[in-house]
Amino acid sequence: MRTLRTRITDRGSIWSILPKHQGDRLDYDNLKQLCDNFPLGIILCDESGRCLYSNQAYVNILGYEPDEIIDKNWHTSLYIEDIAPFNMKWKQALLNRTSLQDDVRLIKADGTMIWVRLHAAMLETGQYPFASLLMVEDISERKAMEGVVQQMENALFDEKERAQVTLDSIGDAVLATDLAGNITYLNLEAERLTGWTRLQAVGKPLSGIFNIIDGESRETAPDPANKAMQENRTVELAMGCILIAQDGSEIEIEDSAAPIHNRDKQVTGAVIVFHNATKSNVEMEKTNRLAWYDYLTGLPNLALFNERFSQSLGMAHRHDKRAAVLFLDMDNFKKANDTFGHLTGDLLLKSVAERVSECIRATDTVCRRSGDEFLVLLGEIDLAEDAILVARQILSAVAAPHRVNNNDITLTVSIGIGIYPDDGLDTTSLMTCADQSMYLAKQHGPNQFHYSGSPHPGKSSLNVVRHLL
């Protein structure tokens, strides 16, 4: 008895599988030529997914030789994370004999991953067994563009959130107005000093919220925001200015006002930055520290890290050295947090911060980026292997049990590495490289690091994934 593959490859027998439309005008050879020359990938499979026919476009998409595709189950090309969810949809389509469309990832012959859009039609006639016809479209560029757009949107959102957090963390009060002199923003310190909440103040005239008088004459002091906008420059507040808060209390303040410009360099408002002039030096130092250091771990925060990052790249360039950034993300930290509670989780983060700090030089920097993510800056290193050595030390240090609240808790971390100038010449490209490498490390399991180098001409490519457990 001939097999399904034998029958459907016989001349004319494909008409018994595919629906006949205008069959009197299009014979088998024309149909096969049409499929072979079609720009999208086309494969015909039996019910188990075994490939019975493939056009040249599908061969080109995956990069295999034709004889490496025929008789092979096309499901084996699915990216591992897409296998289970797609197979559920596939089985449902088989059961109901319905068509299926889905975006999945496939692994090419060279090991690279691509995004494709699958259009599958389930075919069945009384004469021949069941088969499926798949049309495969490479949408990798489209997905990459969607990813870029999403990253830009996320970056804009993160930047806005970061600015909000930063302004609420600094010790100075910040107050902004529009061109008409109405309040548009107050940070937390401005709320505290004026006695007005942001919700109460926004939209009200500046004079009603920022009520200042001359400390000696007790007369109303000039409006600094209006002066800054009119003169289009930064102006200092008059010495001895007194701020009268909402409750009537008085505070001596000092600082400055500056105009706000739009992208066309037109004045659109003003910002006033002020603080309590009677604060002690100790209080000022404590407040300033909040702007540059993480409250939980005591590590430099992202603002200070970025400043040091830029300085480090400049030093590496001048001294013809390399620099490295390591992106650390705890593996399954949420499970530990949920099991032992958030207080223990905070102590765990402090323990991780201490161990990571012990793995670097005094001139390097560890930063708590957010939540359970950390950044490590290695300045002026000679070789990429120097960063790899530090990554190994960190993996080993973090993996040792942490004694917290009478519990021995085991944690692991995934690390991505970006090297200057191999992987980028600025902080943004290096951070992106390290972030992407971290996710590649996570795909291979916990407690790993990944570094994909972009070496100078003549040097071999470095592609490292190591598991230390």
C-alpha positions, 0 to 999 in steps of 0.5 A, spaced: 500 500 500 502 506 498 503 511 503 500 518 504 507 521 502 507 517 495 500 518 493 500 526 494 507 526 490 504 523 484 502 527 479 495 529 479 494 526 486 495 533 490 488 535 487 485 529 492 487 533 498 487 540 496 480 543 494 478 544 487 477 551 485 478 552 477 481 545 476 479 545 469 484 551 468 490 549 473 493 542 472 498 539 478 504 541 474 502 548 474 499 548 482 506 545 484 510 551 480 505 556 483 507 553 490 514 552 489 515 559 487 510 562 492 514 568 496 511 565 503 513 558 505 508 552 504 509 545 507 504 539 507 504 535 513 500 529 515 496 528 522 503 527 526 506 533 523 511 530 518 513 534 512 510 531 506 512 537 501 516 543 502 517 549 497 523 553 496 521 559 500 520 554 507 527 551 505 530 558 505 526 561 511 529 555 516 536 554 512 536 547 511 537 543 505 530 540 502 532 533 504 533 535 511 526 537 511 522 532 508 519 526 512 521 530 519 516 533 524 516 540 523 514 541 530 522 540 532 523 547 529 519 550 534 522 554 540 522 551 546 518 556 550 513 556 544 512 548 544 507 547 549 502 553 548 502 552 540 501 544 541 495 546 545 492 550 539 494 545 534 491 539 538 485 543 538 485 545 531 486 538 529 480 536 533 475 541 530 478 540 523 479 548 523 484 553 521 489 556 525 493 562 525 499 564 530 505 567 531 511 563 533 518 562 534 522 557 530 530 555 530 533 555 524 539 551 521 544 555 524 541 556 531 538 563 530 531 564 532 526 567 528 519 569 528 514 567 523 506 567 522 503 560 521 497 560 517 494 552 517 489 549 514 486 542 516 485 538 509 481 531 509 477 528 504 473 521 503 478 518 499 485 520 502 487 521 510 488 527 513 493 532 512 495 540 513 497 545 509 501 550 512 503 557 510 509 560 513 511 568 513 517 570 516 515 576 521 522 577 524 523 584 522 516 586 524 517 583 531 523 587 532 520 593 530 515 592 535 520 590 540 523 597 538 517 601 539 515 597 546 522 599 548 521 606 547 515 606 550 517 603 556 523 607 556 519 614 556 515 611 561 521 609 566 524 616 564 518 619 567 517 614 573 525 615 574 524 623 574 518 623 579 522 618 584 528 622 583 524 629 584 521 626 590 527 623 593 531 629 593 532 634 599 530 640 595 523 643 594 521 643 587 515 647 584 513 648 577 509 653 574 506 654 567 507 661 563 500 664 566 504 663 573 499 657 575 502 651 579 503 645 575 507 641 579 510 640 587 515 634 589 514 631 596 519 636 599 515 642 596 508 639 599 512 639 606 514 646 606 508 649 603 503 645 607 499 644 600 498 637 597 500 637 589 492 635 588 490 642 592 496 646 589 496 644 581 492 649 577 492 655 583 496 661 582 503 661 584 502 667 589 497 663 593 501 657 594 508 660 594 507 666 599 514 669 600 515 675 604 522 679 605 524 677 612 526 684 614 521 689 611 515 684 611 513 686 604 511 681 599 517 679 595 518 679 588 515 673 584 522 669 582 518 665 577 515 671 573 522 674 573 525 668 570 520 667 565 521 675 563 528 675 563 529 668 560 534 666 565 536 663 572 535 668 578 536 667 585 531 668 590 532 674 594 536 673 601 532 673 607 526 670 604 521 667 608 516 662 606 509 663 609 506 656 609 498 654 609 498 653 616 501 660 617 508 658 620 514 661 617 520 658 614 527 662 611 528 659 604 533 660 599 535 658 592 533 659 585 528 659 579 529 658 572 525 658 566 522 652 562 523 651 555 520 647 550 523 643 544 523 650 540 526 653 546 520 657 547 519 659 555 513 655 557 513 656 564 518 656 570 521 651 576 523 654 583 528 650 587 528 652 594 530 649 601 529 650 608 535 655 610 536 653 617 537 646 616 544 643 619 549 641 615 548 634 618 541 634 615 543 636 609 548 631 608 543 626 610 538 628 605 543 629 599 544 622 600 537 619 599 538 622 592 544 618 590 544 612 594 539 606 595 535 607 602 535 599 603 542 596 601 546 603 602 548 602 595 549 607 589 542 608 586 541 608 578 542 616 578 549 615 581 551 609 577 549 612 571 554 618 573 560 614 574 558 609 568 559 615 564 566 617 567 568 610 567 567 610 559 571 616 559 577 614 563 577 607 559 577 611 552 583 616 555 587 610 557 586 605 552 582 600 557 576 596 557 570 597 562 564 592 563 557 593 566 554 586 569 546 586 569 544 581 575 537 579 576 535 574 582 532 567 580 526 566 582 526 571 588 519 572 588 518 565 591 523 567 597 519 573 598 513 569 598 515 564 602 519 568 608 515 574 607 518 581 605 522 583 611 526 577 610 526 578 603 529 585 604 534 582 608 536 577 603 537 583 598 542 586 603 546 580 604 546 579 596 548 587 596 554 585 601 556 579 597 557 582 590 560 588 593 566 583 596 567 581 589 569 587 586 575 592 587 574 599 591 574 603 585 568 599 582 561 600 583 555 596 585 548 599 584 541 596 586 537 598 579 530 596 582 527 590 586 532 584 585 536 587 580 543 589 581 548 593 576 556 592 577 561 597 573 568 595 572 572 600 570 579 600 566 579 592 565 584 589 560 580 583 558 573 581 557 575 575 561 576 580 567 569 581 567 567 574 566 572 572 572 568 577 576 561 574 574 563 567 576 565 570 583 559 573 584 555 567 582 559 563 587 558 568 592 551 569 591 549 561 591 552 560 598 546 559 603 544 566 606 543 565 614 537 570 615 532 570 621 534 563 623 533 560 616 538 558 611 536 561 604 539 559 597 539 564 592 542 564 585 542 570 580 543 570 572 548 575 569 549 578 563 555 582 561 557 588 556 564 590 554 566 597 552 568 598 547 567 591 544 559 591 545 558 599 545 561 606 546 556 609 550 552 607 556 545 606 553 548 600 548 552 597 553 546 597 558 542 594 552 547 589 551 548 586 558 540 586 559 539 582 553 545 577 555 542 576 562 535 574 559 539 569 554 543 566 561 536 565 564 534 561 558 539 556 560 537 555 567 539 559 574 546 561 576 549 562 569 552 568 566 552 570 558 557 574 554 557 575 547 563 579 545 564 583 539 571 583 538 576 587 534 578 584 527 583 578 528 580 576 535 576 570 535 568 571 537 567 570 545 560 567 546 560 564 553 555 561 558 557 557 564 553 553 569 557 553 576 552 548 580 
